[in-house]
Amino acid sequence: MERLGLNHNNEPSYMGYLTFDVPGRVYSYTADGDLSLATDEIEQLIEFLNEVRENPPMWPQQGA
């Protein structure tokens, strides 16, 4: 099944995906596998991703 251009992932450790509708403010989590993240894990992941997004020095360097 294809959703949002993503194919279903059959990897046993796959836990789904986050969609950021408004970066830093509005998101949705889709548990699309045998495992899923707990609410506190989702919040921690979003906080981390927002920190990286807001701090370009944390971004991987191209060609490095």
N, C-alpha and C positions, 0 to 999 in steps of 0.2 A: 504494500500500500504506500502511495506517495503523498506526502503532505508538505506544503511549503517548499517544494523542491527537494525534500529529504526522503531518502528511501528508508524503509523499516530496517533497523539494525538488529541483527541476530546475535551479536556479541553477548555472551552471558553476563558480563559485568556492566553493560550499557544501562544507564539510569535515566535516560531521557534528555531533554534539551530545554534551555531557557530562550525565551523570545523577549527582546527589549523593544517595547512599542515606543516608549519615550525614555531614552537612556538616562539612567540615574533615578527614574521615578516610577515608570509603569512597566511591568514585566509579567510574564506568565511562565509557569513551569509545566511541562508536559512529561509525566512519567510514562515513558514509552518502551518499557522493557520488563524483565522479570523483577528488577530491583528498582527502588525509588529513594529519593532523598527525603529526609525528615525536614520539617519546617525550619528548624534552627540551622540545618546544613544549607538549605536554600538561601537563607538570609546571610550566612557567612560567605557563601559563594558570590552573591550579589555585591556585598560590601567589598570583597576583594576585587571583583571585576570593575567596580566603580572607581576604586583607588587606582588601579592600573590605567583605566581610561582617562582619569584626570591628571595623571603624572607621566607625560611622554618619556621622561628619562627611564622609566621602567619598561618601555616597549623594547622588544628585540630589535637589534640593529640589522638592517638588510645587508647581506654580504659579509657579515661578521662571523 
